[in-house]
């Protein structure tokens, strides 16, 4: 009996979730692999072709000697695997795959109807899945909005929920709305120095260097007593816009206050910039 909990592809052909009787027809060339809707019959003695759900053709290959008839799975990947039969010097591989994001989304929707739907973290995590995997963006945006505005005290407006919403808006091509929401996130009382720092680094990764420098400068202004993170931020921001002299100064200042074992890393960044200037 072959059972799959979700819809899958077998050798590129669709097979719905369910349990199937697994049968094989041997040939000199390709074998025929059969998934039959009757999964309760004993062996193939009562097999009825009219009840077939799917047939695929696969090529058997030579294999190391296997004493016992063996079924298993190999080449296990996130969204695919290979079912095999091994016996004596023969292996019959059957490629399986699925839309892994849809599997997760189905599970997420189920979870949001349970206890996870009664916290902003559940909705934000669901939205963040869509964001990180670039899938289901419209529903992800709806989940992000719910993480902020859900009734009965479930929704919470904070840096995390606003940031997630802003990134989804950006991916949907709604840049102006995204900028407004992100501005609100940065100004929100819950925004931490680290969150603002990594937002600015994200801007650099996106090629928005001037904007990143402004955020690094804002973070430094808000946290004048910080002796490391905001200084590193200034260094990265100045480097991104080509102000290498200021970047070198801040890398060296950051190196003096860096955590144990990291001083040389920031000193080397300063030296490298000097060589490149």
Protein Blocks (a to p, Z undefined) as FASTA:
>chain_A
ZZdfbdcdeehiacdeddddddddddfklcdddddfblkbgcjklgcfklpfbdcddddd
dddddfbacdddehiafkbccddddehjbccdddddddfklmmmmmmmmmmmmmmlmcfk
lmmmmmmmmmmnopaklmmmmmmmmmmmoghhlaccdfklmmmmmmmmmmnopamlmmmm
mmmmmmpmklcfklmmmmmmmmmmnopamlmmmmmmmmmmmmmmbcklmmmmmmmmmmmn
opamlmmmmmmmmmmmgcehilmmmmmmmmmmmmmZZ
